[in-house]
């Protein structure tokens, strides 16, 4: 099985928050904004290639509060 994000094959990486499960599942832990996109699973053998319909993952990030320019934050 191959997993694709936005039509591009997902690389298996040791330091990634995206894990390929031994059962073929895709696990995304602590999703980040950059993980948003359309995910597709593709199965290929000598006779055929089949793909799932895309599953859309939308990650929303809360607001970030920053000090106004020229001021510093004191702890």
C-alpha beads as a LAMMPS data file, in Angstrom:
LAMMPS data file: protein, C-alpha beads

75 atoms
74 bonds

1 atom types
1 bond types

-500.0 500.0 xlo xhi
-500.0 500.0 ylo yhi
-500.0 500.0 zlo zhi

Masses

1 110.0

Atoms # bond

1 1 1 0.000 0.000 0.000
2 1 1 1.088 3.528 -0.743
3 1 1 -0.215 6.675 0.911
4 1 1 -0.345 9.967 -0.979
5 1 1 -0.925 13.502 0.247
6 1 1 -2.204 15.900 -2.407
7 1 1 -1.153 13.379 -5.078
8 1 1 2.443 13.041 -3.830
9 1 1 3.698 9.830 -2.205
10 1 1 4.316 10.162 1.535
11 1 1 7.864 9.276 2.484
12 1 1 8.447 7.107 5.542
13 1 1 10.440 9.183 8.010
14 1 1 11.683 8.312 11.493
15 1 1 11.147 11.811 12.949
16 1 1 7.754 12.442 11.361
17 1 1 4.394 12.678 13.111
18 1 1 2.948 10.646 10.213
19 1 1 3.262 6.894 10.776
20 1 1 2.473 4.021 8.409
21 1 1 0.764 1.342 10.528
22 1 1 1.674 -2.322 10.087
23 1 1 -1.937 -2.965 9.021
24 1 1 -1.688 -0.389 6.210
25 1 1 -3.311 2.431 8.164
26 1 1 -1.982 5.970 8.266
27 1 1 -1.604 7.528 11.719
28 1 1 -1.107 11.272 12.148
29 1 1 -0.263 12.200 15.732
30 1 1 -0.284 15.792 16.965
31 1 1 -1.496 17.072 13.596
32 1 1 0.113 20.307 12.433
33 1 1 -1.109 22.920 9.988
34 1 1 1.224 21.510 7.315
35 1 1 -0.548 18.116 7.628
36 1 1 -3.717 19.598 6.097
37 1 1 -4.532 18.138 2.694
38 1 1 -6.140 15.299 0.761
39 1 1 -4.953 11.793 1.661
40 1 1 -5.363 8.806 -0.660
41 1 1 -4.421 5.152 -0.242
42 1 1 -3.266 3.294 -3.345
43 1 1 -2.967 -0.485 -3.718
44 1 1 -1.036 -1.890 -6.665
45 1 1 -0.339 -5.391 -7.930
46 1 1 0.701 -6.884 -11.258
47 1 1 -2.889 -6.871 -12.537
48 1 1 -4.321 -3.592 -11.338
49 1 1 -4.080 -0.373 -9.346
50 1 1 -6.859 0.886 -7.094
51 1 1 -7.142 4.098 -5.090
52 1 1 -9.488 5.241 -2.362
53 1 1 -11.451 8.441 -2.646
54 1 1 -9.461 11.256 -1.034
55 1 1 -9.978 11.934 2.669
56 1 1 -9.576 15.608 3.530
57 1 1 -7.766 16.576 6.716
58 1 1 -8.197 20.184 7.843
59 1 1 -6.066 21.360 10.759
60 1 1 -7.071 24.578 12.479
61 1 1 -4.613 26.489 14.652
62 1 1 -5.670 28.844 17.422
63 1 1 -4.606 32.482 17.522
64 1 1 -1.104 33.442 18.606
65 1 1 -0.863 36.403 20.958
66 1 1 2.215 38.557 20.456
67 1 1 3.377 41.689 22.245
68 1 1 2.918 44.911 20.276
69 1 1 5.991 46.082 18.387
70 1 1 8.446 47.933 20.604
71 1 1 7.285 46.239 23.822
72 1 1 8.844 43.258 25.533
73 1 1 7.211 40.552 27.591
74 1 1 8.271 40.236 31.240
75 1 1 7.768 36.908 33.016

Bonds

1 1 1 2
2 1 2 3
3 1 3 4
4 1 4 5
5 1 5 6
6 1 6 7
7 1 7 8
8 1 8 9
9 1 9 10
10 1 10 11
11 1 11 12
12 1 12 13
13 1 13 14
14 1 14 15
15 1 15 16
16 1 16 17
17 1 17 18
18 1 18 19
19 1 19 20
20 1 20 21
21 1 21 22
22 1 22 23
23 1 23 24
24 1 24 25
25 1 25 26
26 1 26 27
27 1 27 28
28 1 28 29
29 1 29 30
30 1 30 31
31 1 31 32
32 1 32 33
33 1 33 34
34 1 34 35
35 1 35 36
36 1 36 37
37 1 37 38
38 1 38 39
39 1 39 40
40 1 40 41
41 1 41 42
42 1 42 43
43 1 43 44
44 1 44 45
45 1 45 46
46 1 46 47
47 1 47 48
48 1 48 49
49 1 49 50
50 1 50 51
51 1 51 52
52 1 52 53
53 1 53 54
54 1 54 55
55 1 55 56
56 1 56 57
57 1 57 58
58 1 58 59
59 1 59 60
60 1 60 61
61 1 61 62
62 1 62 63
63 1 63 64
64 1 64 65
65 1 65 66
66 1 66 67
67 1 67 68
68 1 68 69
69 1 69 70
70 1 70 71
71 1 71 72
72 1 72 73
73 1 73 74
74 1 74 75
